Amino acid sequence: MLAASSNRFYTPTIRIVTRYHCAKIITMQNKTNVPHSISLEEAIELTTRFRETKPEDVAISETLDKESVTMMLTVEGAEKLRIYHGRRENGEITSVLVAADANGNDILPSANDSNEVWEDDEALILDDTFRCPELCPPPSPLNP
């Protein structure tokens, strides 16, 4: 904690700047040690090879809103993100996302939970993604 100052805006400003710089330093030092992280070159190779051999009923990419993913992962015990593959009635393959605990167990809502109102202690299952080619992201090295 920083010492009190006669300028009441001084301490919060310093804290914000200090936390920002610490977070940046940690991120820069640990980037190569982030589990599941790959290089851009590897990602380009993977996505290029996939597009070249992609089955017709599989999307090039699927996008979800950050808010939905964050809400799913804020449920107590959530330590992992799991992606299942599913198939819609029309044959399209889709992704089904769930949170998992530290032991790898899926964190699922009870069978009688409805999707009408969500409370922050309830598990979520996500789908209904923005699928490409219908709703594609802007061009990038992963989606030329």
Backbone as CSV, one residue per row, in Angstrom:
resi,resn,N_x,N_y,N_z,CA_x,CA_y,CA_z,C_x,C_y,C_z
1,MET,0.840,-1.175,0.000,0.000,0.000,0.000,0.880,1.232,0.000
2,LEU,0.564,2.197,-0.795,1.333,3.428,-0.858,0.913,4.365,0.256
3,ALA,1.834,5.205,0.663,1.539,6.168,1.722,0.494,7.164,1.250
4,ALA,-0.276,7.674,2.212,-1.319,8.647,1.879,-0.675,9.907,1.321
5,SER,-1.403,10.584,0.476,-0.916,11.802,-0.154,-1.954,12.891,0.010
6,SER,-1.493,14.132,0.007,-2.444,15.233,0.099,-3.262,15.326,-1.180
7,ASN,-2.739,14.842,-2.270,-3.473,14.804,-3.533,-4.183,13.451,-3.611
8,ARG,-5.495,13.427,-3.419,-6.211,12.160,-3.323,-6.204,11.364,-4.621
9,PHE,-5.834,11.979,-5.744,-5.769,11.252,-7.011,-4.397,10.638,-7.251
10,TYR,-3.420,10.994,-6.460,-2.055,10.523,-6.660,-1.941,9.017,-6.438
11,THR,-2.417,8.512,-5.334,-2.255,7.099,-4.994,-2.943,6.171,-6.000
12,PRO,-4.217,6.376,-6.346,-4.830,5.472,-7.323,-4.113,5.477,-8.676
13,THR,-3.650,6.648,-9.106,-2.959,6.717,-10.382,-1.684,5.887,-10.348
14,ILE,-0.929,6.004,-9.288,0.304,5.236,-9.152,-0.019,3.744,-9.103
15,ARG,-1.039,3.351,-8.369,-1.405,1.933,-8.283,-1.763,1.375,-9.656
16,ILE,-2.560,2.099,-10.407,-2.978,1.624,-11.724,-1.769,1.474,-12.635
17,VAL,-0.909,2.468,-12.656,0.284,2.413,-13.504,1.174,1.265,-13.054
18,THR,1.377,1.102,-11.749,2.233,0.041,-11.233,1.661,-1.327,-11.580
19,ARG,0.363,-1.548,-11.380,-0.236,-2.830,-11.705,-0.132,-3.108,-13.203
20,TYR,-0.344,-2.088,-14.014,-0.249,-2.266,-15.463,1.152,-2.716,-15.845
21,HIS,2.171,-2.017,-15.321,3.545,-2.365,-15.672,3.924,-3.747,-15.151
22,CYS,3.489,-4.104,-13.960,3.777,-5.443,-13.424,3.136,-6.501,-14.302
23,ALA,1.894,-6.302,-14.688,1.203,-7.274,-15.537,1.925,-7.405,-16.872
24,LYS,2.358,-6.289,-17.446,3.060,-6.319,-18.716,4.371,-7.091,-18.577
25,ILE,5.127,-6.840,-17.508,6.406,-7.510,-17.296,6.184,-9.010,-17.140
26,ILE,5.204,-9.412,-16.340,4.906,-10.828,-16.144,4.520,-11.473,-17.467
27,THR,3.668,-10.822,-18.227,3.238,-11.360,-19.514,4.435,-11.534,-20.439
28,MET,5.301,-10.537,-20.498,6.441,-10.615,-21.394,7.409,-11.704,-20.955
29,GLN,7.608,-11.894,-19.649,8.548,-12.895,-19.168,8.016,-14.313,-19.358
30,ASN,6.703,-14.515,-19.259,6.143,-15.851,-19.260,5.514,-16.280,-20.570
31,LYS,5.563,-15.478,-21.603,4.853,-15.796,-22.839,5.219,-17.169,-23.385
32,THR,6.489,-17.534,-23.350,6.889,-18.833,-23.889,6.500,-19.985,-22.980
33,ASN,6.118,-19.702,-21.747,5.737,-20.750,-20.808,4.231,-20.887,-20.645
34,VAL,3.448,-20.206,-21.456,1.993,-20.276,-21.357,1.541,-21.628,-21.907
35,PRO,0.846,-22.439,-21.097,0.387,-23.737,-21.596,-0.482,-23.561,-22.847
36,HIS,-0.294,-24.426,-23.816,-1.079,-24.489,-25.046,-0.729,-23.386,-26.043
37,SER,0.226,-22.524,-25.744,0.587,-21.424,-26.635,1.435,-21.941,-27.793
38,ILE,1.125,-21.460,-29.006,1.930,-21.795,-30.180,2.302,-20.502,-30.892
39,SER,3.248,-20.604,-31.800,3.682,-19.421,-32.547,2.681,-19.107,-33.653
40,LEU,2.771,-17.884,-34.176,1.934,-17.487,-35.299,2.232,-18.377,-36.507
41,GLU,3.487,-18.697,-36.734,3.851,-19.555,-37.866,3.165,-20.921,-37.761
42,GLU,3.159,-21.508,-36.559,2.485,-22.797,-36.371,0.980,-22.668,-36.613
43,ALA,0.395,-21.594,-36.121,-1.038,-21.372,-36.309,-1.373,-21.226,-37.789
44,ILE,-0.535,-20.527,-38.534,-0.756,-20.368,-39.977,-0.675,-21.729,-40.675
45,GLU,0.317,-22.534,-40.321,0.449,-23.872,-40.914,-0.789,-24.723,-40.625
46,LEU,-1.237,-24.716,-39.375,-2.398,-25.523,-38.978,-3.660,-25.091,-39.714
47,THR,-3.926,-23.790,-39.736,-5.168,-23.314,-40.353,-5.134,-23.450,-41.873
48,THR,-3.963,-23.281,-42.469,-3.834,-23.457,-43.925,-4.106,-24.910,-44.293
49,ARG,-3.465,-25.840,-43.592,-3.661,-27.261,-43.859,-5.124,-27.648,-43.663
50,PHE,-5.770,-27.080,-42.647,-7.181,-27.384,-42.400,-8.058,-26.893,-43.543
51,ARG,-7.863,-25.642,-43.986,-8.679,-25.093,-45.071,-8.513,-25.908,-46.350
52,GLU,-7.323,-26.427,-46.577,-7.055,-27.210,-47.789,-7.763,-28.561,-47.794
53,THR,-8.103,-29.079,-46.611,-8.714,-30.412,-46.511,-10.035,-30.403,-45.748
54,LYS,-10.604,-29.243,-45.530,-11.795,-29.071,-44.693,-13.011,-29.797,-45.266
55,PRO,-13.661,-30.619,-44.424,-14.941,-31.193,-44.852,-15.974,-30.083,-45.057
56,GLU,-16.910,-30.296,-45.928,-17.889,-29.282,-46.300,-18.743,-28.807,-45.118
57,ASP,-19.061,-29.691,-44.171,-19.963,-29.332,-43.066,-19.253,-28.759,-41.847
58,VAL,-17.976,-28.448,-41.975,-17.206,-27.906,-40.852,-16.896,-26.439,-41.121
59,ALA,-17.074,-25.595,-40.099,-16.780,-24.164,-40.234,-15.277,-23.933,-40.289
60,ILE,-14.881,-22.847,-40.921,-13.477,-22.437,-40.927,-13.104,-21.924,-39.542
61,SER,-14.017,-21.183,-38.933,-13.804,-20.684,-37.578,-15.161,-20.485,-36.905
62,GLU,-15.124,-20.423,-35.594,-16.311,-20.108,-34.808,-15.912,-19.059,-33.788
63,THR,-16.739,-18.043,-33.608,-16.425,-16.928,-32.724,-17.488,-16.807,-31.642
64,LEU,-17.027,-16.521,-30.425,-17.932,-16.291,-29.297,-17.584,-14.950,-28.667
65,ASP,-18.549,-14.341,-28.030,-18.311,-13.094,-27.315,-17.506,-13.370,-26.049
66,LYS,-16.582,-12.472,-25.736,-15.758,-12.576,-24.536,-16.629,-12.671,-23.284
67,GLU,-17.702,-11.888,-23.241,-18.571,-11.874,-22.065,-19.129,-13.260,-21.768
68,SER,-19.560,-13.986,-22.794,-20.117,-15.320,-22.588,-19.069,-16.279,-22.055
69,VAL,-17.872,-16.245,-22.638,-16.801,-17.139,-22.195,-16.389,-16.783,-20.774
70,THR,-16.267,-15.501,-20.480,-15.897,-15.068,-19.134,-16.942,-15.507,-18.117
71,MET,-18.214,-15.330,-18.451,-19.276,-15.748,-17.529,-19.203,-17.249,-17.269
72,MET,-18.922,-18.029,-18.292,-18.822,-19.468,-18.131,-17.651,-19.828,-17.214
73,LEU,-16.536,-19.118,-17.345,-15.338,-19.452,-16.581,-15.289,-18.835,-15.190
74,THR,-16.252,-17.976,-14.831,-16.268,-17.395,-13.488,-17.034,-18.252,-12.493
75,VAL,-17.636,-19.339,-12.946,-18.348,-20.239,-12.050,-17.333,-20.863,-11.094
76,GLU,-17.703,-21.006,-9.845,-16.799,-21.556,-8.838,-16.228,-22.900,-9.289
77,GLY,-14.917,-23.021,-9.174,-14.237,-24.263,-9.515,-13.739,-24.337,-10.939
78,ALA,-14.142,-23.411,-11.793,-13.732,-23.459,-13.200,-12.238,-23.168,-13.325
79,GLU,-11.507,-24.092,-13.885,-10.067,-23.948,-14.089,-9.660,-24.184,-15.539
80,LYS,-10.562,-24.756,-16.328,-10.225,-25.126,-17.700,-11.403,-24.823,-18.613
81,LEU,-11.113,-24.770,-19.892,-12.130,-24.624,-20.928,-12.060,-25.880,-21.780
82,ARG,-13.171,-26.556,-21.948,-13.214,-27.772,-22.766,-14.089,-27.514,-23.975
83,ILE,-13.659,-28.023,-25.114,-14.423,-27.884,-26.356,-14.802,-29.274,-26.845
84,TYR,-16.101,-29.515,-26.903,-16.627,-30.735,-27.498,-17.069,-30.396,-28.912
85,HIS,-17.104,-31.399,-29.754,-17.636,-31.221,-31.103,-18.995,-31.893,-31.158
86,GLY,-19.948,-31.209,-31.765,-21.298,-31.741,-31.899,-21.755,-31.622,-33.342
87,ARG,-22.901,-32.214,-33.613,-23.462,-32.125,-34.957,-24.915,-31.684,-34.845
88,ARG,-25.261,-30.627,-35.565,-26.632,-30.119,-35.580,-27.523,-31.043,-36.408
89,GLU,-28.820,-30.856,-36.292,-29.763,-31.673,-37.064,-29.550,-31.522,-38.562
90,ASN,-29.093,-30.340,-39.004,-28.859,-30.126,-40.444,-27.507,-30.686,-40.907
91,GLY,-26.768,-31.326,-39.996,-25.503,-31.963,-40.343,-24.264,-31.142,-40.042
92,GLU,-24.419,-29.832,-39.767,-23.258,-28.986,-39.476,-22.576,-29.438,-38.195
93,ILE,-21.251,-29.451,-38.227,-20.478,-29.719,-37.022,-20.317,-28.403,-36.283
94,THR,-20.469,-28.440,-34.965,-20.383,-27.240,-34.152,-19.530,-27.504,-32.922
95,SER,-19.128,-26.455,-32.238,-18.369,-26.564,-30.997,-19.293,-26.325,-29.820
96,VAL,-19.122,-27.133,-28.781,-19.872,-27.001,-27.538,-18.832,-26.779,-26.447
97,LEU,-18.891,-25.621,-25.776,-17.884,-25.261,-24.788,-18.433,-25.398,-23.374
98,VAL,-17.620,-25.982,-22.491,-17.975,-26.098,-21.082,-16.743,-25.774,-20.242
99,ALA,-16.975,-25.362,-19.011,-15.885,-25.189,-18.064,-15.596,-26.547,-17.431
100,ALA,-14.365,-26.714,-16.965,-13.984,-27.931,-16.251,-13.202,-27.525,-15.010
101,ASP,-13.239,-28.387,-13.997,-12.517,-28.083,-12.763,-11.059,-28.538,-12.880
102,ALA,-10.285,-28.342,-11.811,-8.860,-28.665,-11.825,-8.608,-30.146,-12.072
103,ASN,-9.558,-31.006,-11.738,-9.419,-32.445,-11.961,-9.896,-32.869,-13.344
104,GLY,-10.381,-31.928,-14.147,-10.830,-32.238,-15.494,-12.301,-32.589,-15.602
105,ASN,-13.046,-32.491,-14.504,-14.476,-32.793,-14.536,-15.247,-31.640,-15.164
106,ASP,-16.176,-31.953,-16.070,-17.037,-30.928,-16.646,-17.857,-30.275,-15.547
107,ILE,-18.039,-28.959,-15.639,-18.929,-28.221,-14.740,-20.178,-27.922,-15.555
108,LEU,-21.253,-28.623,-15.231,-22.470,-28.565,-16.038,-23.656,-28.091,-15.216
109,PRO,-24.609,-27.432,-15.863,-25.843,-27.065,-15.163,-26.651,-28.328,-14.893
110,SER,-27.554,-28.235,-13.932,-28.423,-29.380,-13.689,-29.371,-29.538,-14.873
111,ALA,-29.901,-30.726,-15.031,-30.758,-31.027,-16.182,-32.007,-30.164,-16.231
112,ASN,-32.469,-29.663,-15.087,-33.699,-28.864,-15.079,-33.443,-27.358,-15.132
113,ASP,-32.171,-26.914,-15.283,-31.887,-25.479,-15.442,-32.357,-25.018,-16.817
114,SER,-33.039,-23.884,-16.857,-33.433,-23.315,-18.143,-32.401,-22.268,-18.532
115,ASN,-32.378,-21.885,-19.770,-31.442,-20.858,-20.245,-32.052,-19.472,-20.212
116,GLU,-33.209,-19.320,-19.580,-33.905,-18.030,-19.617,-33.236,-16.960,-18.766
117,VAL,-32.824,-17.309,-17.540,-32.191,-16.336,-16.641,-30.950,-16.990,-16.055
118,TRP,-29.815,-16.322,-16.196,-28.559,-16.862,-15.684,-28.180,-16.147,-14.411
119,GLU,-27.750,-16.901,-13.405,-27.216,-16.336,-12.176,-25.749,-16.688,-12.115
120,ASP,-24.933,-15.810,-11.492,-23.478,-15.956,-11.582,-22.894,-17.197,-10.929
121,ASP,-23.690,-17.988,-10.228,-23.165,-19.223,-9.644,-23.591,-20.461,-10.427
122,GLU,-24.259,-20.269,-11.554,-24.742,-21.387,-12.359,-23.774,-21.696,-13.496
123,ALA,-23.621,-22.959,-13.781,-22.771,-23.383,-14.896,-23.442,-23.028,-16.220
124,LEU,-22.626,-22.773,-17.220,-23.112,-22.472,-18.567,-22.509,-23.453,-19.560
125,ILE,-23.242,-23.736,-20.601,-22.731,-24.454,-21.757,-22.903,-23.514,-22.942
126,LEU,-21.842,-23.331,-23.726,-21.897,-22.386,-24.834,-21.880,-23.097,-26.185
127,ASP,-22.635,-22.556,-27.099,-22.669,-22.965,-28.500,-23.145,-21.723,-29.240
128,ASP,-23.949,-21.853,-30.216,-24.517,-20.724,-30.938,-23.435,-19.714,-31.320
129,THR,-22.362,-20.236,-31.906,-21.234,-19.408,-32.287,-21.523,-18.651,-33.583
130,PHE,-20.688,-17.658,-33.857,-20.706,-16.987,-35.147,-19.818,-17.829,-36.052
131,ARG,-20.411,-18.534,-36.990,-19.683,-19.479,-37.840,-19.206,-18.821,-39.124
132,CYS,-17.986,-19.158,-39.498,-17.459,-18.741,-40.787,-17.449,-19.980,-41.675
133,PRO,-18.076,-19.953,-42.830,-18.134,-18.837,-43.734,-19.355,-17.933,-43.612
134,GLU,-20.384,-18.248,-42.873,-21.538,-17.329,-42.827,-21.149,-15.974,-42.237
135,LEU,-20.507,-15.949,-41.073,-20.106,-14.709,-40.413,-18.613,-14.765,-40.151
136,CYS,-17.825,-14.419,-41.153,-16.368,-14.554,-41.070,-15.710,-13.317,-40.471
137,PRO,-14.584,-13.542,-39.774,-13.816,-12.406,-39.277,-13.111,-11.712,-40.437
138,PRO,-12.616,-10.504,-40.203,-11.829,-9.829,-41.244,-10.595,-10.680,-41.598
139,PRO,-10.069,-10.505,-42.795,-8.887,-11.268,-43.187,-7.727,-11.081,-42.201
140,SER,-7.002,-12.170,-41.979,-5.814,-12.155,-41.133,-4.900,-13.272,-41.646
141,PRO,-3.710,-13.419,-41.103,-2.858,-14.526,-41.543,-3.500,-15.893,-41.319
142,LEU,-4.455,-15.993,-40.384,-5.132,-17.264,-40.124,-6.369,-17.446,-40.982
143,ASN,-6.839,-16.380,-41.595,-8.055,-16.429,-42.421,-7.870,-15.483,-43.608
144,PRO,-7.024,-15.882,-44.579,-6.715,-14.951,-45.687,-7.913,-14.680,-46.590
